Amino acid sequence: MKSNNYQLIEKRKPNKEDWKNSPFEKPPNFKVTLSVVKINGLPVTWTDLKYKVIIGKKENRTKQIWLEIKTTYFQKPKLNFIIK
């Protein structure tokens, strides 16, 4: 996949080292909330945040793109990109 002459090298979930220089605040390992809904008997929160790291290469330069995906039930996901 190429876009703006960058070639996709890798896409993954952020690891421990990524979070040290992350443009986003690392979410807690456990989240406590009062608004929980059960779907098929499983507790589900209204809003969920997920993060991805995308690495692209152009000639001898690489760029790291962080993607925050905010999902709220009954709404379209919201995407927030930050290029490092």
C-alpha distances in whole Angstrom, upper triangle without the diagonal:
4,7,10,10,8,6,6,9,11,12,15,19,21,23,27,26,23,26,28,26,24,24,26,29,28,30,33,33,35,35,39,39,42,40,39,38,39,36,37,40,37,37,34,34,33,30,28,25,22,20,17,15,12,12,10,11,12,15,17,16,15,15,15,15,17,17,20,21,24,25,29,30,31,28,25,23,23,20,20,18,19,18,19
4,7,6,5,5,6,10,12,13,17,20,22,24,28,26,23,26,28,25,24,24,25,29,29,30,34,34,37,37,40,40,43,41,40,40,41,39,40,42,39,39,36,36,35,32,29,27,24,21,18,16,12,12,9,9,10,12,15,14,13,13,14,14,17,17,21,22,25,27,30,32,32,30,26,24,23,20,20,17,18,16,18
4,5,5,7,8,12,14,14,18,21,22,25,28,26,23,25,27,25,23,22,24,27,28,29,33,34,36,36,39,39,42,40,39,39,40,38,40,42,39,39,36,35,33,30,28,26,23,21,18,16,12,12,9,10,10,13,16,14,13,12,14,13,16,16,19,20,24,25,29,31,31,28,24,22,21,18,18,15,16,14,16
4,5,9,11,14,16,17,20,23,23,26,29,27,24,26,28,25,23,22,24,28,29,31,34,35,38,38,41,41,44,42,42,42,43,41,43,45,42,42,38,37,36,32,30,27,25,22,20,18,14,13,10,10,9,12,15,13,13,12,14,13,17,17,21,22,25,28,31,33,33,30,26,24,23,19,19,15,16,13,16
4,7,10,12,15,17,21,24,24,26,29,27,24,27,28,25,24,24,26,30,30,32,36,37,39,39,43,43,46,44,44,44,45,43,45,47,44,43,40,39,38,35,32,29,27,24,21,18,15,13,9,8,6,9,12,11,11,12,14,15,18,19,23,25,28,30,33,36,36,33,29,27,26,22,21,18,18,15,17
4,7,9,12,13,17,20,20,23,25,23,21,23,25,22,21,21,23,27,27,29,32,33,36,36,40,40,43,42,41,42,42,41,42,44,41,41,37,36,36,32,30,27,24,21,17,15,11,9,6,5,5,8,11,9,8,9,11,12,15,17,20,22,26,28,31,34,34,31,28,25,24,20,19,16,16,13,14
4,6,9,12,15,19,19,22,25,23,20,23,25,23,22,22,24,27,27,29,32,32,35,36,39,40,43,41,41,41,41,40,41,43,40,40,37,36,35,32,29,26,23,20,17,14,11,9,5,5,6,9,11,11,9,10,12,13,16,17,21,22,26,28,31,33,34,32,28,25,24,21,21,17,17,15,16
4,6,8,12,15,16,18,22,20,18,21,23,21,20,20,22,25,24,26,29,29,32,32,36,37,40,38,37,38,38,36,37,39,36,36,33,33,32,29,26,23,20,17,13,11,8,6,5,7,9,12,13,12,10,10,10,11,13,14,18,19,23,25,28,30,32,29,26,23,22,19,19,16,16,14,15
4,7,10,14,15,16,19,18,16,19,21,19,19,20,22,24,24,25,28,28,31,32,36,37,40,39,38,38,38,37,38,39,36,36,33,33,33,30,27,24,20,17,13,11,8,5,5,7,10,12,12,12,9,10,10,11,14,15,19,20,24,26,30,32,33,31,28,25,24,21,20,17,17,15,15
4,7,10,11,13,16,16,13,17,19,18,17,18,19,22,21,22,25,24,27,28,32,33,37,35,34,35,35,33,34,36,33,32,30,30,30,27,23,21,17,14,10,8,6,5,7,10,13,16,15,14,11,11,10,10,12,13,16,18,21,23,27,29,31,29,26,22,22,19,18,16,16,15,15
4,7,9,12,15,15,12,15,18,17,15,17,17,19,18,19,22,21,24,25,29,30,33,32,31,31,31,30,31,32,29,29,26,26,26,23,20,17,13,11,7,6,4,6,9,12,16,19,19,17,13,12,10,9,10,10,13,14,18,19,23,25,27,25,22,19,19,16,16,14,14,14,14
4,6,9,12,13,11,13,16,16,14,16,16,17,15,16,19,18,21,22,26,27,30,29,28,29,29,28,29,30,26,26,24,24,24,21,18,15,11,9,6,5,7,9,12,15,19,22,21,19,15,14,11,11,10,10,12,13,17,18,22,24,26,25,22,19,19,16,16,14,15,15,15
4,6,10,11,9,10,14,14,12,14,13,14,12,13,15,14,17,18,22,24,27,26,25,26,26,26,27,28,24,23,21,21,22,19,15,12,8,6,5,6,9,11,15,18,22,25,24,21,18,16,12,12,10,10,11,12,15,16,20,22,25,23,21,17,17,15,15,14,15,16,16
4,7,8,5,7,10,11,9,12,11,12,10,11,14,13,17,18,22,24,27,27,26,28,28,28,30,30,26,25,23,22,23,20,16,13,10,7,6,6,9,11,15,18,22,24,23,20,17,15,11,11,9,10,11,13,16,18,21,24,27,25,23,19,19,16,15,14,14,14,14
4,6,5,7,9,11,10,14,13,13,11,12,14,13,17,19,23,25,29,29,28,29,30,30,31,31,27,26,24,24,25,22,18,16,13,10,10,9,12,13,17,20,23,26,24,22,18,17,13,14,12,14,14,16,19,21,24,27,30,28,27,23,22,20,19,18,17,17,16
4,6,5,7,10,10,14,13,13,10,12,13,12,16,18,22,25,28,29,28,30,31,31,33,32,29,27,26,25,26,23,20,17,15,13,13,12,15,16,20,22,26,28,25,23,20,19,15,16,14,16,16,19,21,23,26,29,32,30,29,25,24,22,20,20,18,19,17
4,5,5,8,9,13,13,13,12,15,16,16,20,22,25,28,32,32,32,34,34,35,36,36,32,31,29,28,29,26,22,19,17,14,14,12,15,15,18,20,23,25,22,20,17,16,13,15,14,16,17,20,22,25,28,31,34,32,30,27,25,23,21,19,17,17,15
4,5,6,6,10,10,11,10,13,15,16,19,21,24,26,30,30,30,32,33,33,35,35,31,29,27,26,27,23,20,17,14,11,10,8,11,12,15,18,21,23,21,18,15,13,10,11,10,13,14,17,19,22,25,28,31,29,27,23,22,19,17,15,13,13,11
4,5,5,8,8,8,6,10,12,13,16,18,21,23,27,27,27,30,31,31,33,33,29,27,25,24,25,21,18,15,13,10,11,10,14,15,18,21,24,26,24,21,18,16,13,13,11,13,13,16,18,21,24,27,30,28,26,22,21,18,16,15,14,14,13
4,6,9,10,10,9,13,14,15,19,20,24,26,30,30,31,33,34,35,37,37,33,31,29,27,28,24,22,18,17,14,15,13,16,17,20,22,25,27,24,21,18,17,14,15,13,16,16,19,21,24,27,30,33,31,30,26,24,21,19,18,15,16,13
4,7,9,10,10,14,16,18,21,22,26,27,31,31,32,34,36,36,38,38,34,32,30,28,28,25,22,18,17,14,14,12,14,15,17,19,22,24,22,18,16,14,11,12,11,14,15,18,20,24,27,30,33,30,29,25,23,20,17,15,12,12,9
4,5,7,8,11,14,16,19,20,23,25,28,28,29,31,32,33,35,35,31,29,27,25,25,21,19,15,14,10,11,10,13,14,17,19,22,24,23,19,16,13,10,10,8,11,11,15,17,20,23,26,29,26,25,21,19,16,13,12,10,10,9
4,7,9,12,16,18,21,20,23,24,28,28,28,31,33,33,35,36,32,30,27,24,24,20,18,15,14,11,12,11,13,15,17,20,22,25,23,20,17,14,11,10,8,10,10,14,15,19,22,25,28,25,23,20,17,14,11,10,7,9,8
4,6,9,12,15,17,17,20,21,24,24,25,27,29,29,32,32,29,26,23,21,21,17,15,11,11,9,11,11,14,16,19,22,25,28,26,23,20,16,13,12,8,9,8,12,13,16,19,22,25,22,21,17,15,13,10,10,9,11,11
4,6,9,12,14,14,17,18,22,22,23,26,28,29,31,31,27,25,22,20,20,16,14,11,12,11,13,14,17,19,22,25,28,31,29,26,23,20,16,15,12,12,11,13,14,17,19,23,25,23,22,19,17,15,13,14,13,15,15
4,6,9,12,12,15,17,21,21,22,24,26,27,29,29,25,23,20,18,19,16,13,10,10,9,12,13,17,19,22,25,28,31,30,26,23,20,17,16,12,13,11,13,14,17,19,22,25,24,23,19,18,16,15,15,14,17,16
4,7,8,8,12,14,17,18,18,21,22,23,26,25,22,19,17,15,16,13,11,8,9,10,13,15,19,21,25,28,31,34,33,29,26,23,19,18,14,14,11,12,12,14,16,19,23,21,21,18,17,16,15,17,17,19,19
4,5,6,10,12,16,17,17,20,22,23,26,24,21,18,17,15,17,14,12,11,12,13,16,18,22,24,28,31,34,37,35,32,29,26,23,21,18,17,15,16,15,17,18,21,24,23,24,20,20,20,19,20,20,23,23
4,7,10,13,17,18,17,20,21,22,24,23,19,17,16,15,17,15,13,12,12,13,16,18,22,25,28,31,35,37,36,33,30,27,24,22,19,19,16,17,16,18,19,21,25,24,25,21,21,21,21,22,22,25,24
4,7,10,13,15,14,17,18,20,22,20,16,14,13,12,15,14,12,12,14,16,19,21,25,28,31,35,38,41,39,37,33,30,27,25,22,21,18,18,17,17,18,20,24,24,24,22,22,22,22,24,25,27,27
4,6,10,11,11,14,16,18,21,19,16,12,11,10,12,11,10,11,13,16,19,22,25,28,32,35,38,42,40,37,34,31,27,25,22,20,17,17,15,15,15,17,21,21,22,20,20,21,21,23,24,27,27
4,7,9,10,13,15,18,20,18,15,12,11,9,12,12,12,14,16,19,23,26,29,32,35,39,42,45,44,41,37,34,31,29,25,23,20,19,17,17,16,18,21,22,23,21,22,23,23,26,27,30,31
4,6,7,11,13,16,19,17,15,11,10,8,9,10,11,14,17,20,23,27,30,33,36,40,43,46,45,42,39,35,32,29,26,24,20,19,16,15,14,15,18,19,21,20,20,22,23,26,27,31,32
4,6,10,13,16,19,17,15,11,11,9,10,12,14,17,20,23,27,30,33,36,40,43,46,49,49,45,42,39,35,33,29,27,23,22,18,17,15,16,18,20,22,22,22,25,26,29,30,34,35
4,7,10,13,16,15,13,10,9,6,7,9,12,15,19,22,26,29,32,35,38,42,45,48,48,45,41,38,34,32,28,25,22,20,16,15,12,12,15,16,19,19,20,23,24,27,29,33,34
4,7,10,13,11,10,6,6,5,7,10,12,15,18,22,25,28,31,35,38,41,44,48,47,44,41,38,34,32,28,25,22,19,17,14,12,11,14,16,19,19,20,23,25,28,30,33,35
4,6,10,9,8,6,5,6,7,11,13,16,19,23,26,29,32,36,38,42,45,48,48,45,42,39,35,33,29,26,23,20,17,14,12,10,13,15,18,18,21,23,26,29,31,35,36
4,6,5,5,4,6,9,10,13,15,18,20,24,27,30,33,36,39,43,46,49,49,47,43,40,37,34,31,28,25,22,19,16,14,12,14,17,20,20,23,25,28,31,33,36,38
4,5,5,7,7,10,11,14,15,18,20,23,26,29,31,35,38,41,44,48,48,45,42,39,36,33,30,27,24,21,19,16,14,11,13,16,18,19,22,24,27,30,33,36,38
4,6,9,10,13,15,17,18,21,22,26,27,31,33,37,39,43,46,49,49,47,43,41,38,35,32,29,27,24,22,19,17,15,16,19,21,21,25,27,30,32,35,38,40
4,7,9,13,15,18,18,21,23,26,28,32,34,38,41,44,47,51,51,48,45,42,39,36,33,30,28,25,23,20,19,16,18,21,23,23,26,29,31,34,36,39,41
4,6,10,13,15,15,18,19,23,25,29,31,34,37,41,44,47,47,45,41,39,35,33,30,27,24,22,20,17,16,14,17,20,21,21,24,26,28,30,33,36,37
4,7,10,12,13,16,18,21,24,28,30,34,37,41,44,47,47,44,40,38,34,32,28,26,23,20,18,16,14,13,16,18,20,20,22,24,26,29,31,34,35
4,7,9,9,13,15,18,21,25,27,31,34,38,41,44,44,41,37,35,31,28,25,22,19,17,14,12,11,10,13,15,17,16,18,20,22,25,28,31,32
4,6,7,11,13,17,20,24,27,30,33,37,40,43,43,40,36,33,30,27,23,21,17,15,12,10,9,9,12,13,16,14,16,18,20,23,25,29,30
4,7,10,13,17,20,24,26,30,33,36,39,43,43,39,36,33,29,26,23,20,16,14,10,8,5,6,9,10,13,12,14,17,18,22,24,28,30
4,7,10,14,17,20,23,27,29,33,36,39,39,36,32,29,26,23,19,16,13,10,7,6,4,7,10,10,11,10,11,13,15,18,21,24,26
4,7,10,14,17,20,23,26,30,33,36,36,33,29,26,23,20,17,14,10,8,6,5,6,9,12,12,12,10,11,12,14,16,19,22,24
4,7,10,14,17,20,23,27,29,33,33,29,26,23,19,16,13,10,7,6,5,6,9,12,15,14,13,10,10,10,11,13,15,18,20
4,7,11,13,17,20,24,27,30,30,27,23,20,17,14,11,8,6,5,7,8,12,14,17,16,14,11,11,10,11,12,14,17,18
4,7,10,13,17,20,23,26,26,23,19,16,13,11,7,6,5,6,9,11,15,18,20,18,16,13,12,10,10,10,11,13,15
4,6,10,13,17,20,23,23,20,16,14,10,8,6,5,7,8,12,14,17,20,22,20,18,14,13,11,11,10,11,12,13
4,7,10,13,17,20,19,16,13,10,7,6,5,6,9,11,15,17,21,24,26,24,21,17,16,13,12,10,10,10,10
4,7,10,13,17,17,14,10,8,6,5,6,8,11,13,17,19,23,25,27,25,22,18,17,14,13,10,10,9,10
4,7,10,13,13,11,7,6,5,6,9,11,15,17,20,23,27,29,31,28,25,22,21,17,16,13,12,10,10
4,7,10,11,8,6,5,7,8,11,13,17,19,23,25,29,31,33,30,26,23,22,18,17,14,13,11,11
4,6,7,6,4,6,9,11,15,17,21,23,26,29,33,35,36,33,30,27,26,22,21,17,16,13,13
4,6,5,6,8,12,14,17,19,23,25,29,31,35,37,38,35,32,29,28,24,22,19,18,14,14
4,6,8,11,15,17,21,23,27,29,33,35,39,41,42,39,36,33,31,28,26,22,21,17,17
4,7,10,14,17,20,23,27,29,33,35,39,42,43,40,37,34,32,28,26,23,21,17,16
4,7,10,13,17,20,23,26,29,32,36,39,40,37,34,31,29,25,23,19,17,13,12
4,7,10,13,16,20,22,26,29,32,35,37,34,31,27,26,22,20,16,14,11,10
4,6,10,13,16,19,23,26,29,32,33,30,27,24,22,18,16,12,11,7,6
4,7,10,13,16,19,22,26,29,31,28,25,22,20,16,14,10,9,6,5
4,6,10,13,16,19,23,26,27,24,21,18,16,12,10,7,6,4,6
4,7,10,13,16,20,23,25,22,19,16,14,10,8,6,5,6,8
4,6,10,13,16,19,21,18,16,12,10,7,6,5,7,9,11
4,6,10,13,16,18,16,14,10,8,6,5,7,9,12,14
4,6,10,13,15,12,10,7,6,5,7,9,12,15,17
4,7,10,12,10,9,6,5,6,8,12,14,18,20
4,7,9,7,7,5,7,9,12,15,18,21,23
4,6,6,7,7,9,12,14,18,21,24,27
4,5,8,9,12,15,18,21,24,27,30
4,7,9,12,16,19,22,25,29,32
4,6,9,12,15,19,22,25,28
4,6,10,13,16,20,23,26
4,7,10,13,16,20,22
4,7,10,13,17,20
4,7,10,13,16
4,7,10,13
4,7,10
4,7
4
